[in-house]
Amino acid sequence: METDRKRRYGEPTISLHREIKKAVDTLAKKNDVSCVLVSAVEKKVGKDPRTVRFHLKLLEEGEYGRLTKDGKLFCSKRSESK
């Protein structure tokens, strides 16, 4: 399956996706919270807000977490279960 994603999206996109996921985990762990500000993730990875939101929506589709209705917070299910 990962090979299909690499072919479809390309390695740079997959790497960015991993970087955004890692940023969510790092910010949540650092601040001992389950939800992180989307703007903090944007700042940490240094990418355009639309790009970051796209990847957070992919994480949401993969049931890794969810965006709040206003789109300002991303809450990781991994953190919620603690």
C-alpha positions as CSV (number, residue, x, y, z in Angstrom):
1,M,0.0,0.0,0.0
2,E,2.8,2.4,0.8
3,T,4.3,1.8,-2.6
4,D,1.0,2.8,-4.2
5,R,1.0,6.0,-2.2
6,K,4.6,6.8,-3.2
7,R,3.7,6.2,-6.8
8,R,0.6,8.4,-6.6
9,Y,1.9,11.3,-4.5
10,G,5.7,11.1,-4.7
11,E,8.3,10.7,-2.0
12,P,8.4,14.5,-1.1
13,T,4.7,14.5,-0.3
14,I,4.9,11.4,1.8
15,S,7.9,12.8,3.6
16,L,6.0,16.0,4.3
17,H,3.0,14.0,5.6
18,R,5.3,12.1,8.0
19,E,6.8,15.4,9.1
20,I,3.4,16.9,9.9
21,K,2.3,13.8,11.8
22,K,5.6,13.9,13.8
23,A,5.0,17.7,14.5
24,V,1.5,16.9,15.9
25,D,2.9,14.2,18.1
26,T,5.8,16.3,19.3
27,L,3.7,19.4,20.1
28,A,1.1,17.3,21.9
29,K,3.8,15.5,24.0
30,K,5.8,18.6,24.7
31,N,2.8,20.5,26.0
32,D,1.1,17.4,27.6
33,V,-2.1,18.0,25.7
34,S,-4.3,15.9,23.3
35,C,-5.0,18.8,20.9
36,V,-2.6,21.1,19.2
37,L,-3.1,24.4,17.4
38,V,-3.0,24.0,13.7
39,S,-1.1,27.3,13.5
40,A,1.6,25.8,15.7
41,V,1.9,22.8,13.4
42,E,2.2,25.3,10.4
43,K,4.9,27.2,12.2
44,K,6.8,24.1,13.2
45,V,7.0,22.6,9.7
46,G,7.2,26.0,7.9
47,K,4.6,25.2,5.3
48,D,1.6,27.0,3.8
49,P,-1.6,26.7,6.0
50,R,-3.5,25.1,3.1
51,T,-0.9,22.4,2.7
52,V,-0.9,21.6,6.5
53,R,-4.7,21.4,6.6
54,F,-4.7,19.1,3.6
55,H,-2.4,16.7,5.4
56,L,-4.3,17.0,8.7
57,K,-7.5,16.1,6.8
58,L,-5.6,13.0,5.4
59,L,-4.7,12.1,9.0
60,E,-8.3,12.5,9.9
61,E,-9.4,10.2,7.1
62,G,-6.9,7.7,8.4
63,E,-8.5,8.0,11.8
64,Y,-5.4,9.3,13.4
65,G,-7.2,12.2,14.9
66,R,-9.7,15.0,14.0
67,L,-9.9,18.6,13.3
68,T,-12.3,20.7,15.4
69,K,-15.2,22.2,13.5
70,D,-13.5,25.6,13.3
71,G,-10.3,24.0,12.0
72,K,-8.1,25.6,14.6
73,L,-7.2,22.5,16.6
74,F,-6.2,19.0,15.7
75,C,-6.9,16.4,18.3
76,S,-4.9,13.2,18.1
77,K,-6.8,10.0,18.9
78,R,-3.5,8.6,20.1
79,S,-3.3,11.3,22.7
80,E,-7.0,11.2,23.6
81,S,-6.7,7.5,24.7
82,K,-4.1,8.4,27.4
